[in-house]
Amino acid sequence: MTDQPDAPNGCPVAHGGADLTRLYGPEAAIDPYGIYARLRKEHGPVAPVLLEGDVPAWLVLGYRENRRVLDNPRQFTRDSRIWRDWTEGRVDNASPLMQMVGWRPDCVSQDGEPHRRLRGAVTDNLQAVTGRGIRRHVTHFANKQIDAFADAGSADLVADFAEYLPMLVLTRVFGLPQGEGRTLAESCAQVIKGGAEALVHNDRIVRILGELAERKRQEPGADFTTGLIEHHADLDEDEVLSHLRLVLIAAHTTTSNLLARVLQLVLTDTTRLAGLVSGQLNISSVVEEVMWNTPPLAVLPGRFATADLELGGHRVREGDLLVLGLNAGNVDPEIRPDVGVSVHGNQSHLAFSGGPHECPGQNIGQAIIETAVDVLLHRLPGLRLAVAPEELTSTASTWEARLDRLPVEFAV
């Protein structure tokens, strides 16, 4: 580990203002992992950065430092109403960042008893959904997706499969019309990507889900939406809508990204592909490897320091924003000096976050990916990558890096 620099008094801006590294823009879109490595070398396990709009934040790069933040909500709250740049007017509610870090009446924006009450409603209903045959829904929609290109002998498994499949499953889970799936998938992607369009697409998501909630109050069903409305935690209208939005965006964007990365790993390694086809390799071990090396969220928003404190050799001020480098933490040389060593059986990665806010929908994402890969491999004999592995590219935003395309060929 490099020597820690002298920590400045105050917020990340004190490190040099406009000279700080941006986690958005052209360079970040092309080589985010290179940026994380450089920041670790220059600043250690915590680095000052700029988010969209040149908003200052701390990027947590170290595995242990990430764990400390995730496991200590009293020191690092999820409640953005103490965010100093927002309370002092330097960030307004129209900022695209607010779609990711702004306060809402949902479980990820709160801690303590309010968090437990709201999270209980979400987890109870996710468990109920999982027990209602989610793998059957995945099989149905995976086959429909494959039917559209099965006779062509070629496809792009990002655009033709991974990009929309999780949302199609979620339309069934939520009780939405299937026809809303593509629109909602595109809008979720734009919210995560950021930029001016994020606000427009967030409004579209909220409108569609608001109409859904109103319809389900009149016509209840065996779905996640009805379950939230009728849960004994007695969520009000805003709380129901906020949790529908939260689960829809988080579940779709992370699962579609993870599915694409799992397929990339399988298709760029013929040994893994042969093992899966023959049944000698379990897909869960491939998912585990992806979770360590290319987690679906590279950077997790956000936490806010509840007091002045020290983290990773830096003085963090009360009200500072911290964003969690899940990818960087997973490859921290302090815990993984050799990233080539197998992580099989080791589930201590950061991909699902951690602490009280650890992702409650892990089992659903796992079920979608395992079933989707199984259907794909059995439907498409002779499946192989149609380009050299090094030709595959990704495009990143602040929060994630998504595979651009995954061209394949197969026997007809």
Secondary structure by P-SEA (a helix, b strand, c coil): cccccccccccccccccccccccccccccccaaaaaaaaaaccccccccccccbbbbbbbccaaaaaaaaacccccccccccccccccccccccccccccccccccccccccaaaaaaaaaaaaaaaaaaaccaaaaaaaaaaaaaaaccccccccccccccccaaaaaaaaaacccccaaaaaaaaaaaaaacccaaaaaaaaaaaaaaaaaaaaaacccccaaaaaaaccccccaaaaaaaaaaaaaaaaaaaaaaaaaaaaaaaacaaaaaaaaaccccaaaaaaaaaacccccccccbbbbccccccccccccccbbbbbaaaaaaacccccccccccccccccccccccccccccaaaaaaaaaaaaaaaaaaaccccccccccccbbbbbcccccccccccccccc
